[in-house]
Amino acid sequence: MGKYSDGLAFKLIALFAICIAIGGILYINTNANAIDSRGNSSITVTGTGLLKADPDKARICLGVETQSDNVTAALEENSLKMRSVIKAIKDIGISGEDIETTYFGVYPIRDYEKRNNEIVGYRVSSEVQVEVRDLEKTGRVIEEAMRAGANKVRSIEFGLTDAKRDKLRNEAIEKACKNARAKADAIARGLGLRIVRIRTAKESGVYVRPYRSSDLDYVVATATPEAVPPPIEPKSVDVSATIEVAYECI
């Protein structure tokens, strides 16, 4: 009888131990599910920040175009006029470091009505890009260049110096972050949730869009001694930032 009692007692103890173990597993799994459920509640939004700023520099692309039936004569005339143009620009206070040659080309001029498309002359084109840090000189740069022999203005672009651009980029990012949080708060309220932390944040891009005057694209003019500074009205520069943020909610 004692032998059977001992066996029964052992079985009961083993069964009790198994029940405790199963209960512990169930308890652990219940907590894990609660953590997963809380962690899976998230809101992901895209915030944008846009600023408009007054430009503090300009880039002017202008040049000289010459033509002759002799390639050497066309080259010589173009070189002399471009040297004169660069000197005139420097004389009004533009540094040589802010004047850069951006294009040079020599083209044959053909008469397609003649046999074998005979070459009847040559055209030489050269261009420089002038960076102007004093916007009040923008019109005068064009005026003096035309007086000195320039006969082509391709474009004028208004932008930002490095220091101002970096400052505004950071401000645009901060504005994008505030915009993202405002969107997330509105969504959370609508869903009856509460934001507890930021899960991830990723900058999607920061852009500075200068204003470019396309109306002046490839305008060929005749320089005259009576040339006067053209009215140049700079327009604002757009600075934008985009950020993607995921917020964890409960």
BAPA-310823 format. One line per field, with one value per residue: residue number from 1; y, z, x of N, C-alpha, C, O in turn; residue in three letters. Coordinates in steps of 0.02 Angstrom, whole numbers, plus 32768, in hexadecimal, padded with zeros to 4 digits. Atoms other than C-alpha are relative to their C-alpha. Layout:
N
num	NUM ...
n_y	Y ...
n_z	Z ...
n_x	X ...
ca_y	Y ...
ca_z	Z ...
ca_x	X ...
c_y	Y ...
c_z	Z ...
c_x	X ...
o_y	Y ...
o_z	Z ...
o_x	X ...
residu	ALA ...
% end
This chain:
250
num	1 2 3 4 5 6 7 8 9 10 11 12 13 14 15 16 17 18 19 20 21 22 23 24 25 26 27 28 29 30 31 32 33 34 35 36 37 38 39 40 41 42 43 44 45 46 47 48 49 50 51 52 53 54 55 56 57 58 59 60 61 62 63 64 65 66 67 68 69 70 71 72 73 74 75 76 77 78 79 80 81 82 83 84 85 86 87 88 89 90 91 92 93 94 95 96 97 98 99 100 101 102 103 104 105 106 107 108 109 110 111 112 113 114 115 116 117 118 119 120 121 122 123 124 125 126 127 128 129 130 131 132 133 134 135 136 137 138 139 140 141 142 143 144 145 146 147 148 149 150 151 152 153 154 155 156 157 158 159 160 161 162 163 164 165 166 167 168 169 170 171 172 173 174 175 176 177 178 179 180 181 182 183 184 185 186 187 188 189 190 191 192 193 194 195 196 197 198 199 200 201 202 203 204 205 206 207 208 209 210 211 212 213 214 215 216 217 218 219 220 221 222 223 224 225 226 227 228 229 230 231 232 233 234 235 236 237 238 239 240 241 242 243 244 245 246 247 248 249 250
n_y	7FC4 7FC6 7FFA 7FDF 7FBB 7FD9 7FF5 7FCE 7FBF 7FEA 7FE9 7FC0 7FCB 7FF4 7FDD 7FBB 7FDC 7FF1 7FCA 7FC1 7FEE 7FE8 7FBE 7FCF 7FF2 7FD7 7FBD 7FDF 7FF2 7FCA 7FC2 7FF4 7FE9 7FBB 7FD4 7FFC 7FD9 7FBA 7FE9 7FFE 7FC4 7FCB 7FD0 7FE8 7FC4 7FDA 7FB8 7FD4 7FBC 7FD6 7FBB 7FD5 7FD2 7FD1 8017 7FD3 8003 800D 801B 7FE7 8023 7FD5 8013 7FDD 8029 7FDD 8026 7FE8 8034 801C 8018 7FDC 7FBE 8008 8010 7FC6 7FCE 8019 7FFE 7FBB 7FE7 8020 7FE2 7FBE 800B 8015 7FC6 7FD1 801C 7FF9 7FB8 7FE9 801F 8049 8024 8031 8042 8005 8001 8042 8012 803B 801C 7FE6 802B 7FE6 8024 7FED 7FE8 8020 7FEA 803F 7FF9 800C 8046 801D 7FD9 7FDC 7FD5 7FBA 7FD7 8020 7FDE 8010 7FED 800A 7FE9 7FFF 7FFA 7FCE 8003 7FBD 8004 7FC2 8003 7FBF 7FFD 8030 7FDD 7FDD 8032 800B 7FC2 7FF8 8037 7FF0 7FC9 8019 802C 803B 7FFA 8039 800D 803F 8008 7FE3 802C 7FE5 8036 7FF1 8010 803E 7FF5 7FF6 803E 8031 7FE9 800A 8048 8018 7FE5 8025 8042 7FF7 7FF5 8041 8029 7FE7 8012 8048 800C 7FE7 8031 803D 7FF1 7FFF 8045 8023 7FEB 801D 8048 800E 8018 7FCF 800A 8009 7FF7 8003 8040 7FF2 7FC0 8002 7FC5 8016 7FD4 7FB8 7FE4 7FB7 7FF3 7FBB 7FE4 7FF9 7FDA 8023 7FD2 7FE5 8037 7FF7 7FC1 7FE1 7FB9 7FD7 7FD3 7FBA 7FD5 7FE3 8035 7FEE 803C 801B 8009 8046 8008 8044 801F 8029 8044 8031 8032 8031 803C 8034 8032 8035 8013 8034 7FF7 8039 7FE9 802F
n_z	8000 7FFD 8041 802D 7FE8 8015 8048 800C 7FE9 8031 803C 7FF0 7FFD 8045 8021 7FE4 801D 8047 8000 7FF0 803B 8035 7FEB 8009 8048 8015 7FE4 8028 8042 7FFB 7FFB 8040 802F 7FEC 8016 8049 8012 7FF2 802E 8044 800B 8016 8032 802A 8024 8024 7FF0 8031 7FEB 803B 7FF1 8038 7FE9 8030 8016 7FF0 8035 8043 8032 8043 8036 803B 802D 803E 803D 803A 803E 8036 8032 7FEF 7FBB 7FD7 7FF2 7FD1 7FBF 7FE6 7FEC 7FC5 7FC8 7FED 7FE1 7FC0 7FD1 7FEF 7FD5 7FBE 7FE1 7FEC 7FC6 7FC7 7FF0 7FD4 7FBE 7FFE 7FFB 8034 7FE9 800C 8049 8017 8045 7FFF 8043 803A 803A 8043 802C 8047 801C 8042 802E 8015 8044 802F 8008 7FCA 7FC2 7FFB 7FC6 8017 7FC9 7FBF 7FC7 7FC1 7FC6 7FBE 7FC9 7FBC 7FCA 7FCF 7FC0 7FE4 7FB9 7FF2 8032 8020 803A 8033 803F 8019 801F 8044 8026 8010 802D 8043 8019 8011 803A 7FF8 8027 7FF0 7FBA 8000 7FC7 7FBF 7FCB 7FBD 7FCF 7FBC 7FEF 7FD9 7FBA 7FFB 8015 7FC9 7FCA 8014 8004 7FBC 7FEC 8024 7FE0 7FC0 8011 8017 7FC4 7FDE 802A 7FF7 7FBE 8001 8024 7FD7 7FC8 8018 800E 7FC1 7FDF 8025 7FF5 7FB8 7FEA 7FE3 8016 7FC7 8013 8048 8013 8032 8023 803B 802C 8045 802F 7FF5 8042 8009 8046 8013 8034 803F 8032 8040 8036 801F 801D 8042 8020 8023 8006 801B 7FCD 8014 7FCC 7FD8 7FD7 7FBB 7FD8 8006 7FBF 7FEA 7FC1 7FE5 7FE0 7FC6 8009 7FD7 7FDA 7FE6 7FE0 7FF4 7FCF 7FF2 7FB9 7FE7 7FB8 7FDE 7FDB 7FD5
n_x	802A 7FD2 7FDE 802F 8008 7FC4 8004 8034 7FE6 7FCE 8025 8022 7FCB 7FEB 8036 8000 7FC6 800F 8032 7FDD 7FD7 802D 8018 7FCA 7FFA 8039 7FF6 7FCC 801A 8031 7FDB 7FDF 8033 8012 7FCA 8004 803B 7FF3 7FCC 8018 8028 7FD2 8018 7FCA 8015 7FCC 8004 7FDF 7FF0 7FF1 7FEE 7FEF 7FCC 7FE4 7FBE 7FC8 7FCE 801B 7FD2 8012 7FDD 7FFF 7FCA 7FF0 8005 7FE3 8007 7FD6 7FF4 7FBF 8004 7FCF 801B 8037 7FE2 7FDD 8032 8023 7FD1 7FF5 803D 800A 7FD0 801A 803B 7FE8 7FE1 8034 8022 7FD2 7FF9 8036 7FF8 800C 7FC1 7FF2 8016 8049 800B 7FEB 8012 802C 800C 7FDB 800C 7FF4 802D 8000 803F 8006 8034 801F 801B 7FC9 7FEC 7FD8 8009 7FC0 7FF5 7FF8 7FE9 7FFA 801D 7FDE 8029 7FE1 802A 7FE6 8031 7FEA 8024 8006 8014 8024 8034 8009 7FD3 8015 800E 7FC4 7FD4 8019 7FF5 7FB9 7FEC 8019 7FD7 7FBE 8002 802C 803D 802B 800F 8025 802D 7FEF 8019 7FF9 7FF9 7FEA 7FBB 7FFB 8012 8049 8021 7FFC 802B 8046 800C 800E 8042 8033 8004 8024 8046 801B 800A 803C 8039 800C 801D 8044 8029 8005 802D 8045 8014 8005 803F 8038 8003 8002 7FBF 7FD3 7FBA 7FD3 7FBB 7FF0 7FE2 7FCC 8005 7FD4 8003 800D 7FDF 8000 7FF2 7FFD 8012 7FF3 802C 7FDC 8025 7FFC 8012 7FC4 7FDB 7FE1 8012 7FC7 800E 7FCA 7FE6 7FFF 7FE3 8036 801F 800F 800B 8044 8020 7FFE 8024 7FF8 803A 7FEE 7FE5 8024 7FD9 8030 7FE6 8031 7FE9 8030 7FFA 802D 800C 801E 803B 8024
ca_y	8000 8078 8050 8083 811F 8154 813D 81A2 822C 8233 8241 82CC 832C 8318 8350 83E8 8415 8409 8479 84FC 84F6 8509 8599 85EF 85DC 8621 86B5 86DB 86CF 8741 87C9 87B5 87CB 8869 88B2 8887 88D3 8974 897E 8961 89FF 8A82 8B19 8B47 8BF5 8C64 8D15 8DA4 8E4B 8ED5 8F7D 900E 9079 9112 90E2 9128 90FB 90F0 908F 90DE 9079 90EB 90E0 9117 90D2 9101 90CD 90D9 9080 905E 8FF2 904C 90F5 90B6 906E 910B 917F 9110 9106 91C3 91E8 9167 91AC 9258 9216 91C1 925E 92CA 9255 9255 9314 9322 92B9 9205 9191 9126 908F 90B4 90B0 9005 8FD0 8F56 8F3F 8F52 8F12 8F29 8EFC 8EF9 8F5A 8EF9 8F30 8E9F 8EE5 8ECC 8E2B 8DBD 8E33 8EA5 8EFB 8FB7 8FF2 8FCE 8FFB 9004 9007 901D 9033 905F 904C 90DF 90CC 916F 917D 922F 9224 92DE 92BE 923D 92B6 9313 9272 9256 930D 9313 926A 92A4 9345 92DE 926C 91E6 91C3 912E 9119 9066 906D 90BF 9051 9091 9023 901C 9024 8F8A 8FD5 900E 8F6C 8EFF 8F6A 8F60 8EA5 8E86 8EF7 8E99 8DF2 8E32 8E6D 8DC2 8D6D 8DDB 8DBA 8CFE 8D04 8D6D 8CEF 8C5C 8CAF 8CCC 8C18 8BD6 8C3D 8C00 8B4B 8B5D 8B3B 8B91 8BA9 8B68 8B6F 8B81 8ADB 8B16 8BB9 8BCB 8C66 8C51 8CE7 8D9F 8E09 8EBC 8EF7 8F94 9009 9001 907F 9018 90B0 90E0 9037 904E 9103 914C 9208 9292 92EF 93AC 9438 9475 93D1 93EB 9370 92FF 92F8 9255 9226 9191 9119 90AB 9005 8F6B 8EFE 8E5D 8DC7 8D22 8CA8 8C01 8BD6 8B3A 8B54 8AC9 8AD8 8A87
ca_z	8000 802C 7F85 7F26 7F92 7F6C 7EB1 7EB6 7F18 7E98 7E09 7E61 7E82 7DCB 7D8F 7E01 7DC0 7D0C 7D33 7D81 7CEA 7C70 7CD5 7CD2 7C16 7BFF 7C70 7C0E 7B67 7BA1 7BD0 7B2D 7ACA 7B2C 7B04 7A4B 7A44 7A93 7A24 7984 799B 7934 78C8 7836 77EB 7773 77AC 7737 7756 76D3 76DF 7666 7671 761D 75B1 75DE 7540 7484 73F6 734A 72B0 7220 718A 70E3 7038 6F9F 6EEA 6E55 6DB2 6DFE 6E9B 6ED9 6ECB 6F26 6FB2 6FC4 6FCA 704A 70B9 70B6 70E1 716C 71BC 71B5 7204 7293 72B4 72B8 7335 73A5 739C 73F8 748A 7458 748D 740C 7477 7455 7397 7346 7290 7276 71BA 711D 706F 6FB8 6F32 6E74 6E19 6D82 6CEC 6CD3 6C2C 6BE2 6BA8 6C31 6CB7 6CA1 6D3C 6D26 6DD1 6E89 6F29 6FD0 7074 7124 71CB 727D 731E 7395 744C 7497 7555 7554 74FF 74DC 745E 73FB 7378 736E 734A 72B2 727E 7286 7232 71A0 7190 7188 70FD 7148 70D8 712F 71D9 71F7 72A7 7352 73EC 749C 752B 75D9 761B 7678 7725 7707 76AE 7740 77BF 775E 773F 77FB 7817 7792 77E5 788F 783E 77EC 7896 78E5 7853 7866 7920 7903 7883 78F6 798A 7922 78E7 7997 79DD 7954 797A 7A37 7A49 7AA4 7A5E 7AD5 7A71 79C6 7975 78DC 7883 77D4 7770 76C2 7674 7683 75E6 75BA 751A 74D4 7466 73B2 7330 7296 7234 7211 71CC 7137 7111 708E 7093 7048 70C1 70BB 7115 7154 71B0 725A 72EB 72CB 7357 73B3 743B 74A3 74DE 7578 7588 75C7 764E 7679 76E9 76FC 778E 77AE 7865 78B4 7962 79DD 7A2F 7AB9
ca_x	8000 808E 80E0 8044 8031 80E2 80C5 8025 8078 8106 8089 802A 80CB 8100 8055 805C 8107 80CC 8037 80AA 811C 808C 8048 80F1 80FD 804F 807C 811A 80C2 8036 80B3 8111 8071 8049 80F4 80E3 8037 8071 810B 80AA 8042 809D 807D 80EE 80E3 8143 8168 8195 81E6 81E8 823E 824D 82E8 832F 83C5 8470 84CF 84B4 8504 8504 8530 8563 85D4 8618 85EC 8652 864C 86C2 86E9 8794 87A1 883C 87E8 874D 87B8 8820 8789 8733 87CE 87EA 8734 872C 87CB 877D 86DC 8739 87A0 8704 86B2 874B 8754 86AD 86EC 86C8 8755 87AB 877F 86C7 86DD 86E3 86E9 865A 8655 86BD 8695 86C3 8643 864B 85C5 8587 8524 84AC 8472 851E 856B 85B6 8573 8608 8651 8640 8678 8693 863A 8694 8633 8678 8620 864D 85EC 85F8 85CB 858D 8586 8545 849C 8499 8524 84C2 8481 8527 8587 8518 8526 85E4 85F6 858A 85ED 868D 864F 85DE 8549 84F9 84A4 846E 8426 8422 840F 83EE 8426 8471 8521 855F 8549 8495 8468 84A5 8448 83A4 83B8 83BE 8327 82C6 82F0 82B4 8213 81FB 8210 818B 8117 812E 8107 806B 802A 8050 7FF8 7F5C 7F59 7F77 7EE6 7E74 7E9F 7E9A 7F54 7FE1 8091 8115 81B5 8206 822C 828C 82B1 82F9 8322 82D9 832C 8359 8353 8383 8330 837F 831A 8353 831C 82F5 82B8 836D 839E 8412 83EB 8462 846D 84D4 8543 8530 858C 84E2 84BD 846E 845F 83C8 8347 836A 82ED 8327 82A1 829C 82F7 8299 82E6 8289 82A4 8248 8255 8200 81DD 8191 8144 811D 8072 800C
c_y	803E 800B 8024 8049 802B 800E 8035 8045 801C 801B 8043 8039 8012 8028 8048 8029 8014 803A 8044 8017 801D 8045 8036 8012 802D 8048 8027 8014 8038 8043 8012 801B 8048 8031 8009 802C 804A 801C 8007 803C 8039 802C 8019 803A 801F 804A 8029 8045 8029 8047 8025 8035 802E 7FE8 8032 7FF7 7FF2 7FE3 8015 7FDA 802C 7FEE 802B 7FCF 8029 7FD3 801F 7FC9 7FDF 7FEB 8025 8045 7FFC 7FF2 803E 8035 7FEA 8006 8048 801C 7FE1 801B 8044 7FFA 7FEE 803B 8031 7FE8 8007 8049 8019 7FDA 7FB6 7FDD 7FCF 7FBA 7FF4 8002 7FBF 7FF4 7FBF 7FE2 8022 7FD0 8023 7FD5 8017 8018 7FE6 801F 7FC1 8004 7FF4 7FB7 7FEB 8028 8028 802C 8046 802D 7FD8 802C 7FE9 801B 7FF0 801E 7FFE 8003 802E 7FFA 8045 7FFA 803F 8007 8042 8008 7FD3 8021 8020 7FCF 7FF5 803E 8006 7FCA 800F 8039 7FE6 7FCF 7FC1 800B 7FC6 7FFB 7FC3 7FFC 8028 7FD3 801F 7FC7 8019 7FF0 7FC3 8009 8007 7FC1 7FCE 8013 7FF1 7FB6 7FE4 8019 7FD9 7FBA 8004 800A 7FBF 7FD2 8015 7FEE 7FB6 7FF1 8017 7FCF 7FC2 800A 7FFF 7FBA 7FD9 8012 7FE1 7FB6 7FEE 7FE4 8039 7FF0 7FFC 800A 8000 7FBE 800A 8045 7FFF 803E 7FE8 802E 8049 8020 804D 800C 8049 8017 800D 8024 7FDF 802F 801A 7FCA 800E 803C 801D 8049 8024 8032 8047 802A 801D 7FCD 8017 7FC0 7FE8 7FF8 7FB6 7FFC 7FB9 7FE7 7FD0 7FBA 7FD1 7FCF 7FD0 7FC4 7FD0 7FCC 7FCE 7FE7 7FCB 8008 7FC1 801A 7FC8 8016
c_z	8000 7FBE 7FCE 8013 7FEA 7FB5 7FEF 8013 7FCD 7FC1 800C 8001 7FB9 7FDA 8016 7FE2 7FB8 7FFB 800E 7FC3 7FC8 8011 7FF8 7FB7 7FE7 8019 7FD7 7FBC 8001 8004 7FBE 7FCD 800F 7FE8 7FB4 7FEA 800A 7FCF 7FB9 7FF0 7FED 7FCC 7FDA 7FD6 7FDC 800F 7FCC 801F 7FC4 8016 7FBE 8019 7FC8 7FEB 8015 7FCF 7FBD 7FD4 7FBC 7FCD 7FC1 7FD4 7FC3 7FC7 7FC5 7FC3 7FCA 7FCD 800C 8049 802E 8013 8032 8046 8020 8018 8041 803E 8019 8025 8045 8035 8017 8030 8047 8025 8019 803E 803E 8017 802D 8043 8005 8000 7FC7 8013 7FF4 7FB6 7FE5 7FB8 8001 7FBC 7FCD 7FC6 7FBE 7FD0 7FB7 7FEB 7FB9 7FD8 7FE2 7FBB 7FCC 8000 8039 8041 8012 803F 7FE7 8039 8041 8037 803F 8039 8041 8035 8042 8030 8035 803F 8021 8047 8018 7FCB 7FDD 7FC2 7FC7 7FBC 7FE3 7FE0 7FB7 7FD5 7FEA 7FD1 7FB9 7FE1 7FE6 7FC6 8008 7FD7 800E 804C 8003 803A 803B 8035 8044 8032 8044 8008 802E 8047 8008 7FED 8039 8039 7FF0 7FF9 8044 8018 7FDE 801E 8042 7FF3 7FE9 803C 8026 7FD9 8007 8042 8002 7FDC 802B 803B 7FEA 7FF1 8040 8024 7FDE 800C 804B 801B 801F 7FEB 803D 7FED 7FB4 7FF2 7FCF 7FE3 7FC7 7FD6 7FB8 7FCC 8013 7FBE 8002 7FB6 7FEF 7FCB 7FC2 7FCD 7FBD 7FC5 7FDC 7FDB 7FB8 7FDB 7FE0 7FF4 7FE1 8034 7FE5 8037 802E 802D 8048 8027 7FF9 8045 8012 8045 801A 8023 8036 7FEC 802F 8021 801F 801E 800B 8030 800C 8048 8012 804D 801D 802E 802F 8004
c_x	802C 8022 7FD4 7FF6 803A 7FFD 7FCC 8017 8031 7FDE 7FDF 8032 8016 7FCC 7FFC 8038 7FF3 7FCF 8021 8029 7FD5 7FE5 8034 8009 7FC9 8008 8033 7FE6 7FCD 8023 8022 7FCF 7FEC 8035 7FFE 7FC6 800C 8034 7FE9 7FD4 802F 7FDE 803D 7FE7 803C 7FF5 8026 800B 8014 800D 800C 8031 8016 8045 8036 803A 7FDD 8037 7FE7 802A 7FFA 803B 8007 7FFA 8019 7FFC 802B 8008 8043 8000 8030 7FE6 7FC7 801A 8020 7FCF 7FDD 802D 8009 7FC2 7FF4 8031 7FE7 7FC4 8016 8020 7FCC 7FDB 802C 8005 7FC8 8000 7FF2 8044 8009 7FEC 7FB6 7FEE 801C 7FE9 7FD8 7FF4 802C 7FF5 800D 7FD5 8008 7FBB 7FFB 7FC7 7FE1 7FE0 8036 8013 802E 7FFC 8040 8003 800F 8018 8004 7FE2 8024 7FD5 8025 7FD4 8025 7FC5 801C 7FD6 8002 7FE6 7FDE 7FCA 7FF3 802C 7FE9 7FF4 803E 8031 7FEB 800F 8049 8018 7FE9 8028 8043 7FFF 7FD6 7FC0 7FD0 7FF8 7FD4 7FCF 8019 7FDF 800D 8000 8018 804A 8000 7FE7 7FB4 7FDB 7FFF 7FD1 7FB6 7FEF 7FEE 7FBC 7FC8 7FF7 7FD9 7FB5 7FDE 7FF2 7FC1 7FC1 7FEF 7FDF 7FB7 7FD1 7FF5 7FD1 7FB8 7FE7 7FF5 7FBF 7FC4 7FF7 7FFD 8041 8029 8048 802D 8049 8006 8022 8039 7FF4 8033 7FF6 7FF8 8021 7FF9 8015 7FFF 7FF5 800C 7FCE 802A 7FD4 8009 7FF0 803E 8028 8015 7FE6 803F 7FEE 803B 8016 8001 801E 7FCB 7FDF 7FF8 7FF2 7FB8 7FE1 7FFC 7FE0 8008 7FC2 8018 8018 7FDA 8030 7FCE 8022 7FC7 801D 7FC9 800C 7FCC 7FFC 7FE0 7FC8 7FE5 7FB7
o_y	806E 8044 804F 8074 8064 8045 805E 8076 8058 804D 806E 806F 804D 8057 8075 8064 804A 8066 8076 8053 8050 8070 806E 804D 805C 8077 8062 804B 8060 8072 804C 804A 806F 8068 8040 8055 8073 8055 802E 8049 8051 8017 8030 8034 8011 8065 8013 805D 8016 8065 8007 8054 801D 7FD6 806D 800D 7FDA 7FF1 8007 7FD8 8034 7FCA 805E 7F96 8060 7F96 805D 7F8E 7FAD 8015 8031 805B 8027 800D 804B 8052 8013 801A 8054 803F 8003 8024 8056 8022 800A 8043 804C 8010 8018 8057 804D 7FDE 7F9B 7FEA 7FB3 7F91 7FBB 8008 7FB1 8000 7F8C 7FAA 805E 7F93 8060 7F98 8053 7FFD 7FF4 8034 7FA2 7FD2 7FEC 7F90 8011 8023 8021 804E 8051 8069 7F9C 806A 7FAD 8054 7FB9 8051 7FD4 801E 8025 7FFD 8060 7FE1 8040 8019 8044 8033 7FD1 800B 8022 7FE0 7FF2 8039 8012 7FD7 8003 8038 7FFF 7FBB 7F9C 8043 7FB8 7FFB 7FC4 7FE8 803C 7FC6 8033 7F9C 8053 7FC1 7FB1 7FE0 7FEA 7FB2 7FAF 7FE8 7FD9 7FA2 7FBC 7FF4 7FCC 7FA0 7FDA 7FEF 7FB4 7FAE 7FEA 7FDD 7FA4 7FC9 7FF6 7FC3 7FA8 7FDD 7FE5 7FA9 7FB4 7FE6 7FCA 7F9C 7FB3 7FBD 8073 7FB7 8025 801D 7FEE 7FAC 7FF1 805F 7FED 804F 7FC0 801A 805E 800E 806C 7FF7 8074 7FEF 8030 8010 7FE4 801D 8032 7FD8 8018 8037 8028 8058 8008 805A 8053 8019 8031 7FDC 8037 7F8E 800E 7FE9 7F8F 8017 7F8B 800D 7FBE 7FA0 7FE2 7FB4 7FE6 7FB1 7FE4 7FB8 7FE0 7FD3 7FD1 8006 7FA3 804C 7F8D 7FF5
o_z	7FDB 7FAB 7FA9 7FE7 7FD6 7FA0 7FC3 7FF0 7FC0 7FA5 7FE0 7FE8 7FA9 7FB5 7FEE 7FD2 7FA2 7FD0 7FEF 7FB3 7FAA 7FE6 7FE4 7FA6 7FC1 7FF5 7FC8 7FA4 7FD2 7FE2 7FAA 7FA8 7FE2 7FD2 7F9B 7FBC 7FE1 7FB8 7F93 7FB6 8018 7FAA 7FF8 7FB3 7FEB 8003 7FB4 8047 7FA1 803D 7F8D 804D 7F8D 8016 801F 7FDD 7FBB 7FDD 7FA9 7FD2 7FA6 7FE9 7FBB 7FCB 7FB8 7FC9 7FC4 7FDC 7FEB 8074 8068 804C 805E 8077 805B 804E 806E 8073 8055 8057 8074 806F 8052 805E 8077 8061 8050 8069 8074 8052 804D 8069 803C 7FD5 7FAD 7FE7 7FF3 7FA4 7FED 7FA7 801B 7FB7 7FD0 7FCE 7FB9 7FD1 7FAB 8002 7F90 7FF3 7FB5 7FA0 7F91 802B 804D 806B 8048 8050 7FBF 802E 8042 8035 804A 8039 8049 8029 804D 8020 804D 803C 802E 8053 804E 7F92 7FA6 7F98 7F92 7F89 7FA6 7FB0 7F8B 7F9B 7FAF 7FA5 7F89 7FA5 7FB5 7FAE 7FD8 7FD5 7FE7 8070 7FEC 8031 803F 8032 8053 8032 8054 7FEA 804A 8062 8035 800B 8047 8057 801B 8005 804B 803A 7FFC 8021 804F 8017 7FF9 803C 803D 7FF7 8009 8046 8020 7FF2 8030 804C 800E 8001 8047 8040 7FFE 8009 805C 804A 801B 7FF2 806A 8018 7F8F 8012 7FDA 7FE3 7FD1 7FC3 7FA0 7F93 802E 7FA2 8025 7F8C 8001 7FA8 7FC5 7FC1 7F9E 7F8C 7FA3 7FC2 7F8C 7FA2 8003 7FD5 7FDA 804D 7FAC 8072 8066 804B 8064 800A 8005 8075 7FF2 8075 8000 8044 8039 7FB6 8069 8000 8045 8009 8017 8028 8011 8059 7FFF 8070 7FFE 8051 8026 8025
o_x	801E 8031 7FEB 7FF0 8032 800F 7FD7 800A 8031 7FF3 7FDE 8024 801D 7FDC 7FF0 8030 8005 7FD6 8010 802A 7FE6 7FDF 8024 8013 7FD4 7FF7 8029 7FF2 7FCB 800D 8024 7FDF 7FDF 8025 8005 7FCD 7FF8 802E 8005 7FC5 8054 7FAF 806E 7FB5 8076 7FBF 805A 7FE4 8043 7FE7 8021 8025 8014 806D 8029 8072 7FA5 8072 7FAE 8068 7FC4 8068 7FE6 8012 8002 7FF5 8030 7FFD 8054 7FF0 801F 7FEF 7FC2 7FFF 8018 7FD8 7FD2 8016 8009 7FC9 7FE0 801E 7FEE 7FBD 7FFC 8016 7FD1 7FCA 8013 800D 7FD0 7FD0 7FEF 806E 7FD9 7FDE 7F9F 7FB4 8058 7FAF 7FEF 7FDA 8039 7FFD 8003 7FD9 800E 7F88 8027 7F93 7FFD 7FC8 8029 7FFF 805A 8028 805B 7FD3 803C 8023 7FF9 7FE7 802D 7FBF 8040 7FB3 8051 7F90 8054 7F98 8038 7FAF 7FBF 7FD9 7FD7 8020 800A 800F 8047 8053 8015 8025 8056 8042 800F 8036 805E 8034 7FCE 7FA6 7FA3 802A 7F9B 7F95 8054 7FA3 8046 7FD4 8011 8064 7FCC 7FC3 7F96 7FA7 7FCC 7FB1 7F91 7FB7 7FBF 7F98 7F94 7FBF 7FAF 7F8C 7FA4 7FC1 7F9B 7F8D 7FB4 7FB1 7F8D 7F99 7FBD 7FAA 7F8D 7FAE 7FC4 7F9D 7F95 7FBF 7FFB 8040 8016 805F 8029 8072 7FD8 8053 8070 7FBC 806D 7FBD 8020 802A 7FC6 8049 7FD6 801C 7FE3 7FAF 805C 7F9B 803E 7FFD 8039 805E 7FEB 7FCF 8071 7FBB 8071 7FED 8015 8017 7FDA 7FAB 8025 7FDF 7F8A 8005 7FD9 7FFA 7FE8 7F9F 8053 8008 7FCF 805D 7FA2 8059 7F8E 8057 7F8E 8044 7F92 802F 7FB5 7FD1 7FF2 7F8E
residu	MET GLY LYS TYR SER ASP GLY LEU ALA PHE LYS LEU ILE ALA LEU PHE ALA ILE CYS ILE ALA ILE GLY GLY ILE LEU TYR ILE ASN THR ASN ALA ASN ALA ILE ASP SER ARG GLY ASN SER SER ILE THR VAL THR GLY THR GLY LEU LEU LYS ALA ASP PRO ASP LYS ALA ARG ILE CYS LEU GLY VAL GLU THR GLN SER ASP ASN VAL THR ALA ALA LEU GLU GLU ASN SER LEU LYS MET ARG SER VAL ILE LYS ALA ILE LYS ASP ILE GLY ILE SER GLY GLU ASP ILE GLU THR THR TYR PHE GLY VAL TYR PRO ILE ARG ASP TYR GLU LYS ARG ASN ASN GLU ILE VAL GLY TYR ARG VAL SER SER GLU VAL GLN VAL GLU VAL ARG ASP LEU GLU LYS THR GLY ARG VAL ILE GLU GLU ALA MET ARG ALA GLY ALA ASN LYS VAL ARG SER ILE GLU PHE GLY LEU THR ASP ALA LYS ARG ASP LYS LEU ARG ASN GLU ALA ILE GLU LYS ALA CYS LYS ASN ALA ARG ALA LYS ALA ASP ALA ILE ALA ARG GLY LEU GLY LEU ARG ILE VAL ARG ILE ARG THR ALA LYS GLU SER GLY VAL TYR VAL ARG PRO TYR ARG SER SER ASP LEU ASP TYR VAL VAL ALA THR ALA THR PRO GLU ALA VAL PRO PRO PRO ILE GLU PRO LYS SER VAL ASP VAL SER ALA THR ILE GLU VAL ALA TYR GLU CYS ILE
% end
